[in-house]
Structures are given as C-alpha cells and as structure tokens.
Amino acid sequence: MEARIDKWLWAVRIFKTRTIAAEACKKGRILMNGVAVKPSRTVKEGDVVQVRKSPVLYSFRVLQPIEKRVGAKLVPTAMQNVTTPDQLELLEMTRLNGFVDRMRGTGRPTKKERRELEQFIEPAGAGDFPFDFDDWDDEP
C-alpha cells in the first residue's frame, strides 16, 4: 500500500493542513533519502521521511501509509519518530534560548530595546526645563 506524501504528513498530524504540507514539499523542506520530494511522491512502509522545521531536521519512519487523518492516539501506529539525538538536543537548546533566529534590529522590539528607544527619543528630564519657551516675549 502507498500514499501521497502530502496526505501522509497531514494524516499523521505533522502538518495542520494538507495545503501546508504540500507547500513544505514545494519549498524543499521534505526529504526522502536526502532528496527533496514533490507533494505527489508516494511513501510506503519502511520509508524514512525527513521534515525540516527550522532549526531542527525531524525524521519519521513510515509504519503505515495512510491518507485519512487519524486521532492523536493512533499516530504511533502509522509512524515512528526516529529523529537523531543531536537534533533533539538542538531543539531543547532552542527552547531554552528563546529567539534564536531573530537578529538584533529585526522584527518587533523586545521590552529592553523599546525602553532603550524611548530613552533615546526622550531622555530623562528632557521635559523638565526651568522655564517655558512659549512665555518669552520678543519685546525687551
């Protein structure tokens, strides 16, 4: 028995929708034997499918090529997680470190960066002048 890889990835709950699974295939994030595969590629029992979800490369062995989505309790009958320990360690380090892929200055500012911006724009005491410029008269 064989099944399309995009359907299998969706059926075993690796991806939330089949569309997302197909897009991952098209973008080269799904590998079999180290080669990127198309969504129409078929999988059979015993195949090892690798899924790149940044920054980890997960590996799954196909135990049952299914195309109908199953409940979470039945997923272990259809696949086996054979991800290498070094990849799982990388995943754990990522969880501990938080923002790994975010370079400084990209995306939304962190709380610390926001405070630094506010300090730069309006330094402490900037509005505390001893007099108001609007009170000045041009006449001597």
Long-range contacts (C-beta under 8 A, 24 or more apart in sequence): 1-44, 1-45, 1-64, 1-65, 2-42, 2-43, 2-44, 2-65, 3-42, 3-43, 3-65, 3-66, 3-67, 4-39, 4-40, 4-41, 4-42, 4-43, 4-67, 5-30, 5-32, 5-37, 5-39, 5-40, 5-41, 5-42, 5-43, 5-49, 6-39, 6-40, 7-67, 8-43, 8-49, 8-62, 8-65, 8-66, 8-67, 8-78, 9-49, 9-51, 10-69, 11-66, 11-67, 11-68, 11-69, 11-70, 11-78, 12-60, 12-66, 12-70, 12-75, 12-78, 12-79, 13-69, 13-70, 13-72, 13-75, 14-51, 14-58, 14-60, 24-51, 29-53, 48-82, 54-101, 55-90, 55-91, 55-94, 55-100, 55-101, 56-83, 56-87, 56-88, 56-90, 56-91, 56-94, 57-83, 57-87, 58-83, 58-87, 59-83, 59-84, 59-87
